[in-house]
Amino acid sequence: MPDMLESPWLRLLMGTLATWRIVHLVVHEDGPWDLVLRLRRRAGSGTLGRAMDCPWCLGIWVSAGMAPLVAWAPSRWPEWAAAILTILLAWWGIAGGAALIEHLGGRRSTGSGAVPHDRRNGADDPGSGSLRHGDAASAGAVDPPPRRS
């Protein structure tokens, strides 16, 4: 039985990083082989398409799927499920940590020729964090909700 994630705090950390990575991938990147871009184009401007452009909206749904992985210790799962889910949580958590370090470091490397692109005004902005190509599907980002005092 995998025991790496028996610690609830480690599961919470890995789940949080995994959620951040998945949301960032869907909202800000084209994905490997442009898979996310193609999914985004198919989703269009419907509910799914809008959710794919909103990190706050998508974060709720991704974290809902991540919650059982964080809430239940692997020892409570069937052995085959524990092995698979532990590997997935560790994989996405490590990827999230690496991407977050890259993001906080201010470097943007896509490896695919995509350039950072500010979706709101169409201007190239290395600080925007968006790694999408500047196509029509990436226009119309959702602004964050207003802060209440």
QUINOR-V498635 format. One record per residue. N is the residue number from 0. PHI is phi in whole degrees, -180 to 180 (* if undefined). Layout:
[[N:PHI] [N:PHI]]
This chain:
[[0:*] [1:-63] [2:-115] [3:-57] [4:-105] [5:-71] [6:-73] [7:-64] [8:-71] [9:-68] [10:-62] [11:-63] [12:-62] [13:-65] [14:-64] [15:-66] [16:-64] [17:-64] [18:-61] [19:-60] [20:-65] [21:-64] [22:-63] [23:-62] [24:-58] [25:-72] [26:-81] [27:-115] [28:-129] [29:-85] [30:85] [31:-65] [32:56] [33:58] [34:-63] [35:-68] [36:-60] [37:-65] [38:-64] [39:-62] [40:-64] [41:-66] [42:-69] [43:61] [44:-104] [45:-75] [46:-58] [47:-64] [48:-62] [49:-66] [50:-64] [51:-72] [52:-102] [53:-119] [54:-64] [55:-70] [56:-66] [57:-65] [58:-60] [59:-63] [60:-72] [61:-66] [62:-68] [63:-64] [64:-73] [65:-81] [66:-55] [67:-62] [68:-66] [69:-83] [70:-74] [71:-106] [72:-63] [73:-55] [74:-66] [75:-88] [76:-95] [77:-60] [78:-56] [79:-64] [80:-70] [81:-59] [82:-63] [83:-65] [84:-69] [85:-65] [86:-63] [87:-63] [88:-64] [89:-65] [90:-59] [91:-69] [92:-66] [93:-65] [94:-62] [95:-65] [96:-63] [97:-64] [98:-67] [99:-66] [100:-61] [101:-61] [102:-63] [103:-69] [104:-75] [105:84] [106:-92] [107:-125] [108:-129] [109:-100] [110:73] [111:-119] [112:88] [113:-71] [114:-109] [115:-56] [116:-143] [117:-84] [118:-73] [119:-75] [120:-122] [121:77] [122:-89] [123:-71] [124:-141] [125:-58] [126:-87] [127:-75] [128:81] [129:-87] [130:-110] [131:-78] [132:-74] [133:-81] [134:-106] [135:-63] [136:-67] [137:-96] [138:-81] [139:81] [140:-64] [141:-91] [142:-75] [143:-65] [144:-64] [145:-67] [146:-80] [147:-107] [148:-91]]
